[in-house]
């Protein structure tokens, strides 16, 4: 995979603003940022959102995260909303909305010896 582009560098800024498609969602400063394993689009309170589960596919490796982006119509781009690094081994995203609220569900593939992989809600 290509080397990470440090956040705040000129190359990082250019990757957000050059208008080329497919557009980069950022996060290049993270070693797992080139490993999107699952994406999920959803609308929360009429705001379009995108969740990316990114991690190494090897369940013995740590790292990765679930990353949430918000669509900004005025800019025609996504804005980083939240990085959930506690979701090590993030491999899939789910979304549930009911009368009690809206929930993002992240499945993890990281396997701790002798334990089941965690599921974060």
Jmol script that loads the backbone (N, CA, C; Angstrom):
load data "model"
ATOM      1  N   UNK A   1       0.844  -1.182   0.000  1.00  0.00           N
ATOM      2  CA  UNK A   1       0.000   0.000   0.000  1.00  0.00           C
ATOM      3  C   UNK A   1       0.886   1.241   0.000  1.00  0.00           C
ATOM      4  N   UNK A   2       0.351   2.364  -0.491  1.00  0.00           N
ATOM      5  CA  UNK A   2       1.148   3.596  -0.518  1.00  0.00           C
ATOM      6  C   UNK A   2       1.449   4.080   0.890  1.00  0.00           C
ATOM      7  N   UNK A   3       2.523   4.848   1.043  1.00  0.00           N
ATOM      8  CA  UNK A   3       2.856   5.356   2.384  1.00  0.00           C
ATOM      9  C   UNK A   3       1.805   6.352   2.858  1.00  0.00           C
ATOM     10  N   UNK A   4       1.604   6.465   4.177  1.00  0.00           N
ATOM     11  CA  UNK A   4       0.637   7.430   4.701  1.00  0.00           C
ATOM     12  C   UNK A   4       1.037   8.860   4.371  1.00  0.00           C
ATOM     13  N   UNK A   5       0.047   9.694   4.150  1.00  0.00           N
ATOM     14  CA  UNK A   5       0.276  11.125   3.935  1.00  0.00           C
ATOM     15  C   UNK A   5      -0.034  11.813   5.253  1.00  0.00           C
ATOM     16  N   UNK A   6       0.956  12.478   5.871  1.00  0.00           N
ATOM     17  CA  UNK A   6       0.724  13.094   7.179  1.00  0.00           C
ATOM     18  C   UNK A   6      -0.409  14.118   7.156  1.00  0.00           C
ATOM     19  N   UNK A   7      -1.309  14.021   8.144  1.00  0.00           N
ATOM     20  CA  UNK A   7      -2.384  15.003   8.271  1.00  0.00           C
ATOM     21  C   UNK A   7      -1.772  16.381   8.423  1.00  0.00           C
ATOM     22  N   UNK A   8      -2.353  17.357   7.767  1.00  0.00           N
ATOM     23  CA  UNK A   8      -1.852  18.726   7.843  1.00  0.00           C
ATOM     24  C   UNK A   8      -0.833  19.055   6.780  1.00  0.00           C
ATOM     25  N   UNK A   9      -0.320  18.055   6.046  1.00  0.00           N
ATOM     26  CA  UNK A   9       0.669  18.318   5.004  1.00  0.00           C
ATOM     27  C   UNK A   9      -0.019  18.854   3.751  1.00  0.00           C
ATOM     28  N   UNK A  10       0.757  19.401   2.854  1.00  0.00           N
ATOM     29  CA  UNK A  10       0.206  19.933   1.605  1.00  0.00           C
ATOM     30  C   UNK A  10      -0.444  18.818   0.791  1.00  0.00           C
ATOM     31  N   UNK A  11       0.175  17.631   0.783  1.00  0.00           N
ATOM     32  CA  UNK A  11      -0.387  16.507   0.047  1.00  0.00           C
ATOM     33  C   UNK A  11      -1.726  16.069   0.603  1.00  0.00           C
ATOM     34  N   UNK A  12      -1.852  16.117   1.926  1.00  0.00           N
ATOM     35  CA  UNK A  12      -3.109  15.745   2.572  1.00  0.00           C
ATOM     36  C   UNK A  12      -4.199  16.738   2.186  1.00  0.00           C
ATOM     37  N   UNK A  13      -3.891  18.025   2.276  1.00  0.00           N
ATOM     38  CA  UNK A  13      -4.872  19.050   1.911  1.00  0.00           C
ATOM     39  C   UNK A  13      -5.274  18.914   0.447  1.00  0.00           C
ATOM     40  N   UNK A  14      -4.302  18.637  -0.419  1.00  0.00           N
ATOM     41  CA  UNK A  14      -4.608  18.504  -1.844  1.00  0.00           C
ATOM     42  C   UNK A  14      -5.513  17.310  -2.110  1.00  0.00           C
ATOM     43  N   UNK A  15      -5.347  16.236  -1.345  1.00  0.00           N
ATOM     44  CA  UNK A  15      -6.159  15.047  -1.565  1.00  0.00           C
ATOM     45  C   UNK A  15      -7.633  15.318  -1.257  1.00  0.00           C
ATOM     46  N   UNK A  16      -7.892  16.304  -0.420  1.00  0.00           N
ATOM     47  CA  UNK A  16      -9.273  16.669  -0.096  1.00  0.00           C
ATOM     48  C   UNK A  16      -9.847  17.643  -1.106  1.00  0.00           C
ATOM     49  N   UNK A  17      -9.011  18.428  -1.731  1.00  0.00           N
ATOM     50  CA  UNK A  17      -9.527  19.569  -2.484  1.00  0.00           C
ATOM     51  C   UNK A  17      -9.312  19.496  -3.988  1.00  0.00           C
ATOM     52  N   UNK A  18      -8.686  18.443  -4.509  1.00  0.00           N
ATOM     53  CA  UNK A  18      -8.384  18.450  -5.941  1.00  0.00           C
ATOM     54  C   UNK A  18      -9.584  18.114  -6.811  1.00  0.00           C
ATOM     55  N   UNK A  19     -10.678  17.647  -6.226  1.00  0.00           N
ATOM     56  CA  UNK A  19     -11.900  17.408  -6.985  1.00  0.00           C
ATOM     57  C   UNK A  19     -11.834  16.206  -7.908  1.00  0.00           C
ATOM     58  N   UNK A  20     -10.780  15.396  -7.826  1.00  0.00           N
ATOM     59  CA  UNK A  20     -10.680  14.217  -8.672  1.00  0.00           C
ATOM     60  C   UNK A  20     -11.485  13.074  -8.067  1.00  0.00           C
ATOM     61  N   UNK A  21     -12.013  12.229  -8.935  1.00  0.00           N
ATOM     62  CA  UNK A  21     -12.795  11.084  -8.469  1.00  0.00           C
ATOM     63  C   UNK A  21     -12.067   9.804  -8.801  1.00  0.00           C
ATOM     64  N   UNK A  22     -12.090   8.745  -7.979  1.00  0.00           N
ATOM     65  CA  UNK A  22     -12.825   8.775  -6.714  1.00  0.00           C
ATOM     66  C   UNK A  22     -12.129   9.648  -5.693  1.00  0.00           C
ATOM     67  N   UNK A  23     -12.900  10.370  -4.933  1.00  0.00           N
ATOM     68  CA  UNK A  23     -12.314  11.300  -3.964  1.00  0.00           C
ATOM     69  C   UNK A  23     -11.870  10.555  -2.716  1.00  0.00           C
ATOM     70  N   UNK A  24     -10.782  10.992  -2.155  1.00  0.00           N
ATOM     71  CA  UNK A  24     -10.235  10.399  -0.937  1.00  0.00           C
ATOM     72  C   UNK A  24     -11.030  10.917   0.263  1.00  0.00           C
ATOM     73  N   UNK A  25     -11.315  10.024   1.208  1.00  0.00           N
ATOM     74  CA  UNK A  25     -12.031  10.422   2.422  1.00  0.00           C
ATOM     75  C   UNK A  25     -11.088  10.834   3.535  1.00  0.00           C
ATOM     76  N   UNK A  26      -9.794  10.794   3.303  1.00  0.00           N
ATOM     77  CA  UNK A  26      -8.861  11.257   4.322  1.00  0.00           C
ATOM     78  C   UNK A  26      -8.469  10.166   5.296  1.00  0.00           C
ATOM     79  N   UNK A  27      -7.844  10.564   6.388  1.00  0.00           N
ATOM     80  CA  UNK A  27      -7.372   9.614   7.373  1.00  0.00           C
ATOM     81  C   UNK A  27      -6.047   8.988   7.009  1.00  0.00           C
ATOM     82  N   UNK A  28      -5.314   9.596   6.072  1.00  0.00           N
ATOM     83  CA  UNK A  28      -4.090   8.989   5.565  1.00  0.00           C
ATOM     84  C   UNK A  28      -2.994   8.873   6.603  1.00  0.00           C
ATOM     85  N   UNK A  29      -3.108   9.551   7.703  1.00  0.00           N
ATOM     86  CA  UNK A  29      -2.092   9.468   8.736  1.00  0.00           C
ATOM     87  C   UNK A  29      -2.166   8.176   9.534  1.00  0.00           C
ATOM     88  N   UNK A  30      -3.215   7.383   9.308  1.00  0.00           N
ATOM     89  CA  UNK A  30      -3.379   6.133  10.036  1.00  0.00           C
ATOM     90  C   UNK A  30      -2.887   4.969   9.186  1.00  0.00           C
ATOM     91  N   UNK A  31      -2.189   3.994   9.775  1.00  0.00           N
ATOM     92  CA  UNK A  31      -1.674   2.890   8.983  1.00  0.00           C
ATOM     93  C   UNK A  31      -2.766   2.020   8.364  1.00  0.00           C
ATOM     94  N   UNK A  32      -3.969   2.038   8.917  1.00  0.00           N
ATOM     95  CA  UNK A  32      -5.058   1.211   8.408  1.00  0.00           C
ATOM     96  C   UNK A  32      -5.948   1.946   7.418  1.00  0.00           C
ATOM     97  N   UNK A  33      -5.645   3.210   7.096  1.00  0.00           N
ATOM     98  CA  UNK A  33      -6.579   4.020   6.320  1.00  0.00           C
ATOM     99  C   UNK A  33      -6.793   3.527   4.891  1.00  0.00           C
ATOM    100  N   UNK A  34      -5.917   2.669   4.387  1.00  0.00           N
ATOM    101  CA  UNK A  34      -6.091   2.148   3.030  1.00  0.00           C
ATOM    102  C   UNK A  34      -6.793   0.795   3.024  1.00  0.00           C
ATOM    103  N   UNK A  35      -7.409   0.407   4.146  1.00  0.00           N
ATOM    104  CA  UNK A  35      -7.996  -0.917   4.263  1.00  0.00           C
ATOM    105  C   UNK A  35      -9.469  -0.861   4.626  1.00  0.00           C
ATOM    106  N   UNK A  36     -10.259  -0.179   3.849  1.00  0.00           N
ATOM    107  CA  UNK A  36     -11.698  -0.160   4.108  1.00  0.00           C
ATOM    108  C   UNK A  36     -12.245  -1.558   3.862  1.00  0.00           C
ATOM    109  N   UNK A  37     -12.895  -2.117   4.865  1.00  0.00           N
ATOM    110  CA  UNK A  37     -13.442  -3.465   4.756  1.00  0.00           C
ATOM    111  C   UNK A  37     -14.950  -3.448   4.545  1.00  0.00           C
ATOM    112  N   UNK A  38     -15.585  -2.361   4.948  1.00  0.00           N
ATOM    113  CA  UNK A  38     -17.031  -2.265   4.766  1.00  0.00           C
ATOM    114  C   UNK A  38     -17.424  -0.796   4.837  1.00  0.00           C
ATOM    115  N   UNK A  39     -18.422  -0.413   4.057  1.00  0.00           N
ATOM    116  CA  UNK A  39     -18.966   0.942   4.141  1.00  0.00           C
ATOM    117  C   UNK A  39     -20.481   0.840   4.289  1.00  0.00           C
ATOM    118  N   UNK A  40     -21.040   1.844   4.919  1.00  0.00           N
ATOM    119  CA  UNK A  40     -22.481   1.890   5.135  1.00  0.00           C
ATOM    120  C   UNK A  40     -22.927   3.345   5.034  1.00  0.00           C
ATOM    121  N   UNK A  41     -23.902   3.602   4.186  1.00  0.00           N
ATOM    122  CA  UNK A  41     -24.476   4.947   4.119  1.00  0.00           C
ATOM    123  C   UNK A  41     -25.795   4.942   4.868  1.00  0.00           C
ATOM    124  N   UNK A  42     -26.099   6.077   5.485  1.00  0.00           N
ATOM    125  CA  UNK A  42     -27.328   6.193   6.265  1.00  0.00           C
ATOM    126  C   UNK A  42     -27.726   7.662   6.335  1.00  0.00           C
ATOM    127  N   UNK A  43     -28.962   7.905   6.701  1.00  0.00           N
ATOM    128  CA  UNK A  43     -29.457   9.264   6.902  1.00  0.00           C
ATOM    129  C   UNK A  43     -29.905   9.374   8.356  1.00  0.00           C
ATOM    130  N   UNK A  44     -29.298  10.290   9.093  1.00  0.00           N
ATOM    131  CA  UNK A  44     -29.613  10.506  10.503  1.00  0.00           C
ATOM    132  C   UNK A  44     -30.129  11.931  10.640  1.00  0.00           C
ATOM    133  N   UNK A  45     -31.383  12.076  11.047  1.00  0.00           N
ATOM    134  CA  UNK A  45     -32.002  13.401  11.164  1.00  0.00           C
ATOM    135  C   UNK A  45     -31.826  14.204   9.880  1.00  0.00           C
ATOM    136  N   UNK A  46     -32.068  13.565   8.751  1.00  0.00           N
ATOM    137  CA  UNK A  46     -31.983  14.165   7.415  1.00  0.00           C
ATOM    138  C   UNK A  46     -30.564  14.567   7.013  1.00  0.00           C
ATOM    139  N   UNK A  47     -29.560  14.056   7.705  1.00  0.00           N
ATOM    140  CA  UNK A  47     -28.162  14.312   7.357  1.00  0.00           C
ATOM    141  C   UNK A  47     -27.580  13.014   6.805  1.00  0.00           C
ATOM    142  N   UNK A  48     -27.017  13.071   5.601  1.00  0.00           N
ATOM    143  CA  UNK A  48     -26.413  11.885   5.002  1.00  0.00           C
ATOM    144  C   UNK A  48     -25.061  11.620   5.640  1.00  0.00           C
ATOM    145  N   UNK A  49     -24.874  10.369   6.071  1.00  0.00           N
ATOM    146  CA  UNK A  49     -23.654   9.967   6.766  1.00  0.00           C
ATOM    147  C   UNK A  49     -23.075   8.736   6.077  1.00  0.00           C
ATOM    148  N   UNK A  50     -21.792   8.518   6.307  1.00  0.00           N
ATOM    149  CA  UNK A  50     -21.099   7.349   5.783  1.00  0.00           C
ATOM    150  C   UNK A  50     -20.219   6.789   6.886  1.00  0.00           C
ATOM    151  N   UNK A  51     -20.319   5.481   7.142  1.00  0.00           N
ATOM    152  CA  UNK A  51     -19.453   4.815   8.107  1.00  0.00           C
ATOM    153  C   UNK A  51     -18.505   3.910   7.330  1.00  0.00           C
ATOM    154  N   UNK A  52     -17.232   3.967   7.661  1.00  0.00           N
ATOM    155  CA  UNK A  52     -16.228   3.104   7.045  1.00  0.00           C
ATOM    156  C   UNK A  52     -15.583   2.267   8.143  1.00  0.00           C
ATOM    157  N   UNK A  53     -15.643   0.944   8.003  1.00  0.00           N
ATOM    158  CA  UNK A  53     -14.930   0.044   8.902  1.00  0.00           C
ATOM    159  C   UNK A  53     -13.597  -0.263   8.225  1.00  0.00           C
ATOM    160  N   UNK A  54     -12.510   0.123   8.864  1.00  0.00           N
ATOM    161  CA  UNK A  54     -11.189  -0.012   8.253  1.00  0.00           C
ATOM    162  C   UNK A  54     -10.243  -0.698   9.226  1.00  0.00           C
ATOM    163  N   UNK A  55      -9.615  -1.781   8.768  1.00  0.00           N
ATOM    164  CA  UNK A  55      -8.656  -2.492   9.599  1.00  0.00           C
ATOM    165  C   UNK A  55      -7.929  -3.528   8.764  1.00  0.00           C
ATOM    166  N   UNK A  56      -6.902  -4.106   9.338  1.00  0.00           N
ATOM    167  CA  UNK A  56      -6.180  -5.196   8.703  1.00  0.00           C
ATOM    168  C   UNK A  56      -7.081  -6.428   8.701  1.00  0.00           C
ATOM    169  N   UNK A  57      -7.190  -7.152   7.591  1.00  0.00           N
ATOM    170  CA  UNK A  57      -8.055  -8.329   7.574  1.00  0.00           C
ATOM    171  C   UNK A  57      -7.551  -9.499   8.426  1.00  0.00           C
ATOM    172  N   UNK A  58      -6.304  -9.433   8.893  1.00  0.00           N
ATOM    173  CA  UNK A  58      -5.762 -10.483   9.757  1.00  0.00           C
ATOM    174  C   UNK A  58      -6.311 -10.285  11.168  1.00  0.00           C
ATOM    175  N   UNK A  59      -7.119 -11.220  11.704  1.00  0.00           N
ATOM    176  CA  UNK A  59      -7.734 -11.029  13.024  1.00  0.00           C
ATOM    177  C   UNK A  59      -6.734 -10.989  14.174  1.00  0.00           C
ATOM    178  N   UNK A  60      -5.474 -11.318  13.917  1.00  0.00           N
ATOM    179  CA  UNK A  60      -4.460 -11.251  14.967  1.00  0.00           C
ATOM    180  C   UNK A  60      -3.830  -9.860  15.070  1.00  0.00           C
ATOM    181  N   UNK A  61      -4.130  -8.980  14.105  1.00  0.00           N
ATOM    182  CA  UNK A  61      -3.551  -7.642  14.097  1.00  0.00           C
ATOM    183  C   UNK A  61      -4.427  -6.650  14.850  1.00  0.00           C
ATOM    184  N   UNK A  62      -3.803  -5.776  15.602  1.00  0.00           N
ATOM    185  CA  UNK A  62      -4.542  -4.704  16.263  1.00  0.00           C
ATOM    186  C   UNK A  62      -4.576  -3.491  15.348  1.00  0.00           C
ATOM    187  N   UNK A  63      -5.350  -2.518  15.718  1.00  0.00           N
ATOM    188  CA  UNK A  63      -5.441  -1.289  14.938  1.00  0.00           C
ATOM    189  C   UNK A  63      -6.732  -1.247  14.150  1.00  0.00           C
ATOM    190  N   UNK A  64      -6.913  -0.159  13.460  1.00  0.00           N
ATOM    191  CA  UNK A  64      -8.124   0.053  12.699  1.00  0.00           C
ATOM    192  C   UNK A  64      -9.135   0.853  13.494  1.00  0.00           C
ATOM    193  N   UNK A  65     -10.232   1.171  12.841  1.00  0.00           N
ATOM    194  CA  UNK A  65     -11.260   1.988  13.477  1.00  0.00           C
ATOM    195  C   UNK A  65     -12.520   1.983  12.636  1.00  0.00           C
ATOM    196  N   UNK A  66     -13.584   2.434  13.243  1.00  0.00           N
ATOM    197  CA  UNK A  66     -14.790   2.788  12.507  1.00  0.00           C
ATOM    198  C   UNK A  66     -14.753   4.312  12.395  1.00  0.00           C
ATOM    199  N   UNK A  67     -14.953   4.813  11.187  1.00  0.00           N
ATOM    200  CA  UNK A  67     -14.839   6.244  10.931  1.00  0.00           C
ATOM    201  C   UNK A  67     -16.161   6.726  10.341  1.00  0.00           C
ATOM    202  N   UNK A  68     -16.686   7.819  10.866  1.00  0.00           N
ATOM    203  CA  UNK A  68     -17.965   8.364  10.416  1.00  0.00           C
ATOM    204  C   UNK A  68     -17.733   9.709   9.742  1.00  0.00           C
ATOM    205  N   UNK A  69     -18.324   9.858   8.560  1.00  0.00           N
ATOM    206  CA  UNK A  69     -18.244  11.099   7.791  1.00  0.00           C
ATOM    207  C   UNK A  69     -19.649  11.651   7.591  1.00  0.00           C
ATOM    208  N   UNK A  70     -19.741  12.960   7.489  1.00  0.00           N
ATOM    209  CA  UNK A  70     -21.010  13.646   7.217  1.00  0.00           C
ATOM    210  C   UNK A  70     -20.911  14.328   5.862  1.00  0.00           C
ATOM    211  N   UNK A  71     -21.946  14.201   5.045  1.00  0.00           N
ATOM    212  CA  UNK A  71     -21.987  14.851   3.746  1.00  0.00           C
ATOM    213  C   UNK A  71     -22.324  16.323   3.936  1.00  0.00           C
ATOM    214  N   UNK A  72     -21.504  17.194   3.343  1.00  0.00           N
ATOM    215  CA  UNK A  72     -21.719  18.644   3.424  1.00  0.00           C
ATOM    216  C   UNK A  72     -22.147  19.109   2.031  1.00  0.00           C
ATOM    217  N   UNK A  73     -23.464  19.295   1.815  1.00  0.00           N
ATOM    218  CA  UNK A  73     -23.950  19.631   0.472  1.00  0.00           C
ATOM    219  C   UNK A  73     -23.357  20.911  -0.099  1.00  0.00           C
ATOM    220  N   UNK A  74     -23.146  21.916   0.743  1.00  0.00           N
ATOM    221  CA  UNK A  74     -22.612  23.192   0.246  1.00  0.00           C
ATOM    222  C   UNK A  74     -21.209  23.041  -0.330  1.00  0.00           C
ATOM    223  N   UNK A  75     -20.424  22.101   0.226  1.00  0.00           N
ATOM    224  CA  UNK A  75     -19.065  21.860  -0.258  1.00  0.00           C
ATOM    225  C   UNK A  75     -19.010  20.732  -1.273  1.00  0.00           C
ATOM    226  N   UNK A  76     -20.060  19.906  -1.319  1.00  0.00           N
ATOM    227  CA  UNK A  76     -20.048  18.734  -2.191  1.00  0.00           C
ATOM    228  C   UNK A  76     -18.993  17.727  -1.769  1.00  0.00           C
ATOM    229  N   UNK A  77     -18.800  17.593  -0.445  1.00  0.00           N
ATOM    230  CA  UNK A  77     -17.765  16.684   0.052  1.00  0.00           C
ATOM    231  C   UNK A  77     -18.167  16.123   1.412  1.00  0.00           C
ATOM    232  N   UNK A  78     -17.406  15.129   1.852  1.00  0.00           N
ATOM    233  CA  UNK A  78     -17.609  14.565   3.174  1.00  0.00           C
ATOM    234  C   UNK A  78     -16.706  15.260   4.175  1.00  0.00           C
ATOM    235  N   UNK A  79     -17.205  15.393   5.391  1.00  0.00           N
ATOM    236  CA  UNK A  79     -16.448  15.966   6.499  1.00  0.00           C
ATOM    237  C   UNK A  79     -16.305  14.901   7.576  1.00  0.00           C
ATOM    238  N   UNK A  80     -15.095  14.753   8.099  1.00  0.00           N
ATOM    239  CA  UNK A  80     -14.851  13.783   9.158  1.00  0.00           C
ATOM    240  C   UNK A  80     -15.659  14.172  10.383  1.00  0.00           C
ATOM    241  N   UNK A  81     -16.442  13.233  10.902  1.00  0.00           N
ATOM    242  CA  UNK A  81     -17.294  13.492  12.064  1.00  0.00           C
ATOM    243  C   UNK A  81     -16.749  12.816  13.317  1.00  0.00           C
ATOM    244  N   UNK A  82     -16.304  11.554  13.193  1.00  0.00           N
ATOM    245  CA  UNK A  82     -15.841  10.825  14.370  1.00  0.00           C
ATOM    246  C   UNK A  82     -14.947   9.666  13.939  1.00  0.00           C
ATOM    247  N   UNK A  83     -13.862   9.447  14.707  1.00  0.00           N
ATOM    248  CA  UNK A  83     -12.986   8.292  14.528  1.00  0.00           C
ATOM    249  C   UNK A  83     -13.068   7.480  15.810  1.00  0.00           C
ATOM    250  N   UNK A  84     -13.502   6.230  15.678  1.00  0.00           N
ATOM    251  CA  UNK A  84     -13.669   5.375  16.852  1.00  0.00           C
ATOM    252  C   UNK A  84     -12.574   4.310  16.860  1.00  0.00           C
ATOM    253  N   UNK A  85     -11.409   4.678  17.405  1.00  0.00           N
ATOM    254  CA  UNK A  85     -10.260   3.766  17.413  1.00  0.00           C
ATOM    255  C   UNK A  85     -10.428   2.626  18.409  1.00  0.00           C
ATOM    256  N   UNK A  86     -11.376   2.736  19.327  1.00  0.00           N
ATOM    257  CA  UNK A  86     -11.617   1.622  20.246  1.00  0.00           C
ATOM    258  C   UNK A  86     -12.194   0.414  19.515  1.00  0.00           C
ATOM    259  N   UNK A  87     -12.605   0.593  18.271  1.00  0.00           N
ATOM    260  CA  UNK A  87     -13.129  -0.493  17.459  1.00  0.00           C
ATOM    261  C   UNK A  87     -12.002  -1.171  16.687  1.00  0.00           C
ATOM    262  N   UNK A  88     -11.001  -1.665  17.413  1.00  0.00           N
ATOM    263  CA  UNK A  88      -9.874  -2.324  16.765  1.00  0.00           C
ATOM    264  C   UNK A  88     -10.378  -3.523  15.972  1.00  0.00           C
ATOM    265  N   UNK A  89      -9.881  -3.678  14.772  1.00  0.00           N
ATOM    266  CA  UNK A  89     -10.341  -4.768  13.913  1.00  0.00           C
ATOM    267  C   UNK A  89     -11.715  -4.529  13.323  1.00  0.00           C
ATOM    268  N   UNK A  90     -12.141  -3.264  13.227  1.00  0.00           N
ATOM    269  CA  UNK A  90     -13.468  -2.957  12.682  1.00  0.00           C
ATOM    270  C   UNK A  90     -13.621  -3.599  11.302  1.00  0.00           C
ATOM    271  N   UNK A  91     -14.667  -4.413  11.143  1.00  0.00           N
ATOM    272  CA  UNK A  91     -14.819  -5.135   9.880  1.00  0.00           C
ATOM    273  C   UNK A  91     -16.175  -4.923   9.209  1.00  0.00           C
ATOM    274  N   UNK A  92     -17.159  -4.441   9.942  1.00  0.00           N
ATOM    275  CA  UNK A  92     -18.467  -4.199   9.343  1.00  0.00           C
ATOM    276  C   UNK A  92     -19.230  -3.154  10.158  1.00  0.00           C
ATOM    277  N   UNK A  93     -20.166  -2.476   9.508  1.00  0.00           N
ATOM    278  CA  UNK A  93     -20.996  -1.449  10.162  1.00  0.00           C
ATOM    279  C   UNK A  93     -22.465  -1.792   9.939  1.00  0.00           C
ATOM    280  N   UNK A  94     -23.274  -1.480  10.919  1.00  0.00           N
ATOM    281  CA  UNK A  94     -24.714  -1.622  10.801  1.00  0.00           C
ATOM    282  C   UNK A  94     -25.382  -0.404  11.398  1.00  0.00           C
ATOM    283  N   UNK A  95     -26.632  -0.173  11.049  1.00  0.00           N
ATOM    284  CA  UNK A  95     -27.353   1.004  11.527  1.00  0.00           C
ATOM    285  C   UNK A  95     -28.770   0.591  11.889  1.00  0.00           C
ATOM    286  N   UNK A  96     -29.232   1.068  13.030  1.00  0.00           N
ATOM    287  CA  UNK A  96     -30.574   0.772  13.507  1.00  0.00           C
ATOM    288  C   UNK A  96     -31.187   2.062  14.022  1.00  0.00           C
ATOM    289  N   UNK A  97     -32.411   2.321  13.590  1.00  0.00           N
ATOM    290  CA  UNK A  97     -33.128   3.496  14.097  1.00  0.00           C
ATOM    291  C   UNK A  97     -34.498   3.030  14.545  1.00  0.00           C
ATOM    292  N   UNK A  98     -34.883   3.432  15.763  1.00  0.00           N
ATOM    293  CA  UNK A  98     -36.211   3.121  16.269  1.00  0.00           C
ATOM    294  C   UNK A  98     -36.714   4.306  17.086  1.00  0.00           C
ATOM    295  N   UNK A  99     -37.803   4.125  17.821  1.00  0.00           N
ATOM    296  CA  UNK A  99     -38.388   5.226  18.580  1.00  0.00           C
ATOM    297  C   UNK A  99     -37.455   5.743  19.672  1.00  0.00           C
ATOM    298  N   UNK A 100     -36.523   4.910  20.115  1.00  0.00           N
ATOM    299  CA  UNK A 100     -35.595   5.318  21.184  1.00  0.00           C
ATOM    300  C   UNK A 100     -34.392   6.096  20.674  1.00  0.00           C
ATOM    301  N   UNK A 101     -34.089   6.018  19.392  1.00  0.00           N
ATOM    302  CA  UNK A 101     -32.932   6.734  18.856  1.00  0.00           C
ATOM    303  C   UNK A 101     -32.319   6.018  17.672  1.00  0.00           C
ATOM    304  N   UNK A 102     -31.128   6.476  17.297  1.00  0.00           N
ATOM    305  CA  UNK A 102     -30.382   5.911  16.175  1.00  0.00           C
ATOM    306  C   UNK A 102     -29.088   5.316  16.714  1.00  0.00           C
ATOM    307  N   UNK A 103     -28.716   4.139  16.197  1.00  0.00           N
ATOM    308  CA  UNK A 103     -27.553   3.429  16.712  1.00  0.00           C
ATOM    309  C   UNK A 103     -26.657   2.964  15.570  1.00  0.00           C
ATOM    310  N   UNK A 104     -25.376   3.173  15.728  1.00  0.00           N
ATOM    311  CA  UNK A 104     -24.381   2.658  14.811  1.00  0.00           C
ATOM    312  C   UNK A 104     -23.774   1.419  15.462  1.00  0.00           C
ATOM    313  N   UNK A 105     -23.748   0.322  14.753  1.00  0.00           N
ATOM    314  CA  UNK A 105     -23.235  -0.939  15.274  1.00  0.00           C
ATOM    315  C   UNK A 105     -21.979  -1.282  14.502  1.00  0.00           C
ATOM    316  N   UNK A 106     -20.898  -1.595  15.209  1.00  0.00           N
ATOM    317  CA  UNK A 106     -19.631  -1.920  14.568  1.00  0.00           C
ATOM    318  C   UNK A 106     -19.221  -3.329  14.967  1.00  0.00           C
ATOM    319  N   UNK A 107     -19.036  -4.181  13.977  1.00  0.00           N
ATOM    320  CA  UNK A 107     -18.548  -5.530  14.218  1.00  0.00           C
ATOM    321  C   UNK A 107     -17.035  -5.552  14.091  1.00  0.00           C
ATOM    322  N   UNK A 108     -16.390  -6.327  14.923  1.00  0.00           N
ATOM    323  CA  UNK A 108     -14.934  -6.392  14.955  1.00  0.00           C
ATOM    324  C   UNK A 108     -14.456  -7.807  14.696  1.00  0.00           C
ATOM    325  N   UNK A 109     -13.340  -7.933  13.996  1.00  0.00           N
ATOM    326  CA  UNK A 109     -12.791  -9.259  13.715  1.00  0.00           C
ATOM    327  C   UNK A 109     -11.563  -9.560  14.558  1.00  0.00           C
ATOM    328  N   UNK A 110     -11.095  -8.578  15.350  1.00  0.00           N
ATOM    329  CA  UNK A 110      -9.905  -8.797  16.168  1.00  0.00           C
ATOM    330  C   UNK A 110     -10.183  -9.888  17.184  1.00  0.00           C
ATOM    331  N   UNK A 111      -9.333 -10.872  17.235  1.00  0.00           N
ATOM    332  CA  UNK A 111      -9.533 -12.035  18.116  1.00  0.00           C
ATOM    333  C   UNK A 111      -8.491 -12.037  19.217  1.00  0.00           C
ATOM    334  N   UNK A 112      -8.941 -11.893  20.445  1.00  0.00           N
ATOM    335  CA  UNK A 112      -8.080 -12.024  21.611  1.00  0.00           C
ATOM    336  C   UNK A 112      -8.089 -13.504  21.973  1.00  0.00           C
ATOM    337  N   UNK A 113      -6.946 -14.088  22.176  1.00  0.00           N
ATOM    338  CA  UNK A 113      -6.857 -15.517  22.469  1.00  0.00           C
ATOM    339  C   UNK A 113      -7.813 -15.904  23.596  1.00  0.00           C
ATOM    340  N   UNK A 114      -8.670 -16.856  23.299  1.00  0.00           N
ATOM    341  CA  UNK A 114      -9.593 -17.371  24.307  1.00  0.00           C
ATOM    342  C   UNK A 114     -10.847 -16.549  24.501  1.00  0.00           C
ATOM    343  N   UNK A 115     -11.035 -15.477  23.711  1.00  0.00           N
ATOM    344  CA  UNK A 115     -12.228 -14.638  23.875  1.00  0.00           C
ATOM    345  C   UNK A 115     -12.912 -14.421  22.531  1.00  0.00           C
ATOM    346  N   UNK A 116     -14.196 -14.173  22.560  1.00  0.00           N
ATOM    347  CA  UNK A 116     -14.933 -13.857  21.349  1.00  0.00           C
ATOM    348  C   UNK A 116     -14.621 -12.421  20.936  1.00  0.00           C
ATOM    349  N   UNK A 117     -14.656 -12.128  19.613  1.00  0.00           N
ATOM    350  CA  UNK A 117     -14.444 -10.746  19.176  1.00  0.00           C
ATOM    351  C   UNK A 117     -15.501  -9.816  19.766  1.00  0.00           C
ATOM    352  N   UNK A 118     -15.152  -8.573  20.081  1.00  0.00           N
ATOM    353  CA  UNK A 118     -16.118  -7.638  20.650  1.00  0.00           C
ATOM    354  C   UNK A 118     -17.087  -7.102  19.604  1.00  0.00           C
ATOM    355  N   UNK A 119     -18.230  -6.661  20.062  1.00  0.00           N
ATOM    356  CA  UNK A 119     -19.204  -5.975  19.235  1.00  0.00           C
ATOM    357  C   UNK A 119     -19.535  -4.680  19.946  1.00  0.00           C
ATOM    358  N   UNK A 120     -19.316  -3.562  19.276  1.00  0.00           N
ATOM    359  CA  UNK A 120     -19.542  -2.251  19.908  1.00  0.00           C
ATOM    360  C   UNK A 120     -20.786  -1.604  19.335  1.00  0.00           C
ATOM    361  N   UNK A 121     -21.584  -0.993  20.200  1.00  0.00           N
ATOM    362  CA  UNK A 121     -22.793  -0.280  19.781  1.00  0.00           C
ATOM    363  C   UNK A 121     -22.682   1.140  20.313  1.00  0.00           C
TER     364      UNK A 121
END
end "model"
wireframe off; spacefill off
backbone 0.3
color backbone group
